[in-house]
Amino acid sequence: MSLRSILIHPDPRLKKVCEPVSDLSDELRSLSDDMLQTMYDAPGIGLAAPQIGVNTRLIVLDCVREGEGDARPLAMFNPEVVASSDEKSTYEEGCLSIPEQYAEIERPAEVSVRWLDRDGTEHQEDFDGLWATCVQHEIDHLNGILFIDYLKPLRRQMITRKMQKLKRERARG
């Protein structure tokens, strides 16, 4: 396993719709392991393949907070929301590709998600609370959507300018 670099917005690779996984290879399973390690190291609760520059429909997540129980790392290949509640919930979301920026985002409070696991077994599970928010946020990444895309244009532009400045500062070292 190895840590991967996380892309920072704006980056055109974060705005692309990802390709479905047609064949679960050892390379893809290894990628999911790297992504989990990268997510935990960041630290974060979710990471999508495009955030590390890979245009593949793969997300990883683990919303169990430290001290609240055993970790529950999930790797989801080709995840899709198959049902969502009419009831909404609002969470303050952040993103590893948009560091230190947060905003209240409203999403369906509950979702049913279908995906393939590392072994190619199909799963379907209902998520609520933070898990529902996280899985929707990560699936959005696979469709080229960032959480700031839900914000008003002025706020989105302000955050984008901050990220451009951050990238310039990091490039200077």
RONU-204162 format. One record per residue (C-alpha): y, z, x. Coordinates in nm, 3 decimals. Layout:
BEGIN
<node><y>Y</y><z>Z</z><x>X</x></node>
...
//
This chain:
BEGIN
<node><y>0.000</y><z>0.000</z><x>0.000</x></node>
<node><y>0.352</y><z>-0.066</z><x>0.112</x></node>
<node><y>0.704</y><z>-0.010</z><x>-0.009</x></node>
<node><y>0.886</y><z>-0.317</z><x>-0.136</x></node>
<node><y>1.260</y><z>-0.384</z><x>-0.130</x></node>
<node><y>1.427</y><z>-0.358</z><x>-0.470</x></node>
<node><y>1.671</y><z>-0.635</z><x>-0.557</x></node>
<node><y>2.022</y><z>-0.530</z><x>-0.654</x></node>
<node><y>2.214</y><z>-0.699</z><x>-0.938</x></node>
<node><y>2.360</y><z>-0.960</z><x>-0.936</x></node>
<node><y>2.066</y><z>-1.164</z><x>-0.813</x></node>
<node><y>1.947</y><z>-1.483</z><x>-0.988</x></node>
<node><y>1.583</y><z>-1.369</z><x>-0.961</x></node>
<node><y>1.661</y><z>-1.081</z><x>-1.201</x></node>
<node><y>1.771</y><z>-1.327</z><x>-1.471</x></node>
<node><y>1.459</y><z>-1.546</z><x>-1.476</x></node>
<node><y>1.187</y><z>-1.533</z><x>-1.741</x></node>
<node><y>0.864</y><z>-1.441</z><x>-1.563</x></node>
<node><y>0.541</y><z>-1.637</z><x>-1.559</x></node>
<node><y>0.238</y><z>-1.490</z><x>-1.739</x></node>
<node><y>-0.053</y><z>-1.364</z><x>-1.531</x></node>
<node><y>-0.341</y><z>-1.607</z><x>-1.581</x></node>
<node><y>-0.589</y><z>-1.459</z><x>-1.336</x></node>
<node><y>-0.601</y><z>-1.098</z><x>-1.219</x></node>
<node><y>-0.654</y><z>-1.129</z><x>-0.845</x></node>
<node><y>-0.692</y><z>-0.860</z><x>-0.579</x></node>
<node><y>-0.347</y><z>-0.970</z><x>-0.460</x></node>
<node><y>-0.197</y><z>-0.882</z><x>-0.802</x></node>
<node><y>-0.379</y><z>-0.548</z><x>-0.812</x></node>
<node><y>-0.241</y><z>-0.473</z><x>-0.467</x></node>
<node><y>0.105</y><z>-0.576</z><x>-0.586</x></node>
<node><y>0.079</y><z>-0.325</z><x>-0.873</x></node>
<node><y>-0.015</y><z>-0.051</z><x>-0.621</x></node>
<node><y>0.286</y><z>-0.142</z><x>-0.405</x></node>
<node><y>0.510</y><z>-0.138</z><x>-0.710</x></node>
<node><y>0.393</y><z>0.209</z><x>-0.816</x></node>
<node><y>0.449</y><z>0.341</z><x>-0.463</x></node>
<node><y>0.796</y><z>0.177</z><x>-0.455</x></node>
<node><y>0.884</y><z>0.319</z><x>-0.799</x></node>
<node><y>0.780</y><z>0.674</z><x>-0.708</x></node>
<node><y>0.963</y><z>0.651</z><x>-0.375</x></node>
<node><y>1.289</y><z>0.523</z><x>-0.532</x></node>
<node><y>1.252</y><z>0.755</z><x>-0.739</x></node>
<node><y>1.218</y><z>0.591</z><x>-1.080</x></node>
<node><y>1.002</y><z>0.589</z><x>-1.392</x></node>
<node><y>0.955</y><z>0.214</z><x>-1.423</x></node>
<node><y>0.966</y><z>-0.105</z><x>-1.217</x></node>
<node><y>0.918</y><z>-0.471</z><x>-1.306</x></node>
<node><y>0.790</y><z>-0.740</z><x>-1.068</x></node>
<node><y>1.116</y><z>-0.941</z><x>-1.072</x></node>
<node><y>1.294</y><z>-0.636</z><x>-0.931</x></node>
<node><y>1.102</y><z>-0.690</z><x>-0.608</x></node>
<node><y>1.147</y><z>-1.068</z><x>-0.621</x></node>
<node><y>0.812</y><z>-1.156</z><x>-0.781</x></node>
<node><y>0.831</y><z>-1.384</z><x>-1.088</x></node>
<node><y>0.521</y><z>-1.240</z><x>-1.260</x></node>
<node><y>0.475</y><z>-1.057</z><x>-1.591</x></node>
<node><y>0.385</y><z>-0.720</z><x>-1.440</x></node>
<node><y>0.545</y><z>-0.381</z><x>-1.495</x></node>
<node><y>0.456</y><z>-0.032</z><x>-1.379</x></node>
<node><y>0.570</y><z>0.295</z><x>-1.532</x></node>
<node><y>0.510</y><z>0.668</z><x>-1.537</x></node>
<node><y>0.736</y><z>0.875</z><x>-1.759</x></node>
<node><y>0.569</y><z>1.211</z><x>-1.695</x></node>
<node><y>0.840</y><z>1.425</z><x>-1.541</x></node>
<node><y>0.753</y><z>1.634</z><x>-1.238</x></node>
<node><y>0.618</y><z>1.971</z><x>-1.346</x></node>
<node><y>0.547</y><z>1.854</z><x>-1.702</x></node>
<node><y>0.186</y><z>1.752</z><x>-1.653</x></node>
<node><y>-0.033</y><z>1.513</z><x>-1.461</x></node>
<node><y>0.115</y><z>1.181</z><x>-1.353</x></node>
<node><y>0.019</y><z>0.888</z><x>-1.576</x></node>
<node><y>0.080</y><z>0.571</z><x>-1.374</x></node>
<node><y>0.040</y><z>0.256</z><x>-1.580</x></node>
<node><y>0.026</y><z>-0.102</z><x>-1.452</x></node>
<node><y>0.072</y><z>-0.353</z><x>-1.733</x></node>
<node><y>0.000</y><z>-0.721</z><x>-1.688</x></node>
<node><y>0.144</y><z>-0.954</z><x>-1.956</x></node>
<node><y>0.283</y><z>-0.664</z><x>-2.164</x></node>
<node><y>0.426</y><z>-0.749</z><x>-2.504</x></node>
<node><y>0.575</y><z>-0.548</z><x>-2.787</x></node>
<node><y>0.363</y><z>-0.630</z><x>-3.092</x></node>
<node><y>0.540</y><z>-0.395</z><x>-3.336</x></node>
<node><y>0.852</y><z>-0.181</z><x>-3.335</x></node>
<node><y>0.995</y><z>0.081</z><x>-3.568</x></node>
<node><y>1.305</y><z>0.029</z><x>-3.781</x></node>
<node><y>1.418</y><z>0.371</z><x>-3.662</x></node>
<node><y>1.634</y><z>0.357</z><x>-3.351</x></node>
<node><y>1.687</y><z>0.598</z><x>-3.064</x></node>
<node><y>1.950</y><z>0.609</z><x>-2.793</x></node>
<node><y>1.886</y><z>0.700</z><x>-2.431</x></node>
<node><y>2.109</y><z>0.699</z><x>-2.128</x></node>
<node><y>1.943</y><z>0.426</z><x>-1.925</x></node>
<node><y>1.967</y><z>0.348</z><x>-1.559</x></node>
<node><y>1.795</y><z>0.089</z><x>-1.343</x></node>
<node><y>1.669</y><z>0.078</z><x>-0.985</x></node>
<node><y>1.836</y><z>-0.266</z><x>-0.955</x></node>
<node><y>2.168</y><z>-0.121</z><x>-1.074</x></node>
<node><y>2.184</y><z>0.208</z><x>-0.880</x></node>
<node><y>2.396</y><z>0.499</z><x>-0.999</x></node>
<node><y>2.510</y><z>0.321</z><x>-1.316</x></node>
<node><y>2.408</y><z>0.453</z><x>-1.657</x></node>
<node><y>2.480</y><z>0.367</z><x>-2.019</x></node>
<node><y>2.369</y><z>0.472</z><x>-2.366</x></node>
<node><y>2.139</y><z>0.198</z><x>-2.500</x></node>
<node><y>1.996</y><z>0.185</z><x>-2.851</x></node>
<node><y>1.642</y><z>0.053</z><x>-2.894</x></node>
<node><y>1.358</y><z>0.092</z><x>-3.145</x></node>
<node><y>1.237</y><z>0.454</z><x>-3.137</x></node>
<node><y>0.869</y><z>0.354</z><x>-3.139</x></node>
<node><y>0.688</y><z>0.045</z><x>-3.017</x></node>
<node><y>0.333</y><z>-0.078</z><x>-3.005</x></node>
<node><y>0.255</y><z>-0.259</z><x>-2.680</x></node>
<node><y>-0.041</y><z>-0.477</z><x>-2.584</x></node>
<node><y>-0.124</y><z>-0.549</z><x>-2.218</x></node>
<node><y>-0.401</y><z>-0.610</z><x>-1.965</x></node>
<node><y>-0.486</y><z>-0.338</z><x>-1.713</x></node>
<node><y>-0.582</y><z>-0.388</z><x>-1.347</x></node>
<node><y>-0.937</y><z>-0.478</z><x>-1.447</x></node>
<node><y>-0.834</y><z>-0.733</z><x>-1.711</x></node>
<node><y>-0.917</y><z>-0.500</z><x>-2.002</x></node>
<node><y>-0.685</y><z>-0.540</z><x>-2.299</x></node>
<node><y>-0.510</y><z>-0.228</z><x>-2.426</x></node>
<node><y>-0.279</y><z>-0.156</z><x>-2.715</x></node>
<node><y>-0.091</y><z>0.171</z><x>-2.746</x></node>
<node><y>0.195</y><z>0.319</z><x>-2.943</x></node>
<node><y>0.483</y><z>0.467</z><x>-2.743</x></node>
<node><y>0.775</y><z>0.683</z><x>-2.850</x></node>
<node><y>1.052</y><z>0.883</z><x>-2.684</x></node>
<node><y>1.120</y><z>0.808</z><x>-2.319</x></node>
<node><y>0.799</y><z>0.604</z><x>-2.289</x></node>
<node><y>0.917</y><z>0.367</z><x>-2.564</x></node>
<node><y>1.257</y><z>0.324</z><x>-2.401</x></node>
<node><y>1.108</y><z>0.270</z><x>-2.056</x></node>
<node><y>0.845</y><z>0.016</z><x>-2.160</x></node>
<node><y>1.107</y><z>-0.186</z><x>-2.354</x></node>
<node><y>1.348</y><z>-0.172</z><x>-2.059</x></node>
<node><y>1.078</y><z>-0.300</z><x>-1.820</x></node>
<node><y>0.958</y><z>-0.575</z><x>-2.057</x></node>
<node><y>1.323</y><z>-0.685</z><x>-2.086</x></node>
<node><y>1.319</y><z>-0.741</z><x>-1.708</x></node>
<node><y>1.030</y><z>-0.985</z><x>-1.754</x></node>
<node><y>1.254</y><z>-1.184</z><x>-1.988</x></node>
<node><y>1.555</y><z>-1.183</z><x>-1.755</x></node>
<node><y>1.738</y><z>-0.913</z><x>-1.951</x></node>
<node><y>1.908</y><z>-0.615</z><x>-1.786</x></node>
<node><y>2.016</y><z>-0.301</z><x>-1.971</x></node>
<node><y>2.380</y><z>-0.390</z><x>-1.900</x></node>
<node><y>2.331</y><z>-0.707</z><x>-2.109</x></node>
<node><y>2.349</y><z>-0.476</z><x>-2.414</x></node>
<node><y>2.696</y><z>-0.354</z><x>-2.314</x></node>
<node><y>3.035</y><z>-0.495</z><x>-2.406</x></node>
<node><y>3.149</y><z>-0.769</z><x>-2.163</x></node>
<node><y>3.423</y><z>-0.564</z><x>-1.996</x></node>
<node><y>3.187</y><z>-0.275</z><x>-1.913</x></node>
<node><y>2.918</y><z>-0.518</z><x>-1.794</x></node>
<node><y>3.171</y><z>-0.695</z><x>-1.565</x></node>
<node><y>3.291</y><z>-0.362</z><x>-1.425</x></node>
<node><y>2.934</y><z>-0.260</z><x>-1.335</x></node>
<node><y>2.862</y><z>-0.604</z><x>-1.187</x></node>
<node><y>3.171</y><z>-0.576</z><x>-0.963</x></node>
<node><y>3.054</y><z>-0.232</z><x>-0.845</x></node>
<node><y>2.713</y><z>-0.378</z><x>-0.759</x></node>
<node><y>2.871</y><z>-0.670</z><x>-0.569</x></node>
<node><y>3.073</y><z>-0.417</z><x>-0.368</x></node>
<node><y>2.759</y><z>-0.209</z><x>-0.302</x></node>
<node><y>2.572</y><z>-0.518</z><x>-0.179</x></node>
<node><y>2.860</y><z>-0.608</z><x>0.058</x></node>
<node><y>2.864</y><z>-0.253</z><x>0.194</x></node>
<node><y>2.487</y><z>-0.254</z><x>0.249</x></node>
<node><y>2.503</y><z>-0.595</z><x>0.418</x></node>
<node><y>2.758</y><z>-0.458</z><x>0.667</x></node>
<node><y>2.517</y><z>-0.174</z><x>0.738</x></node>
//
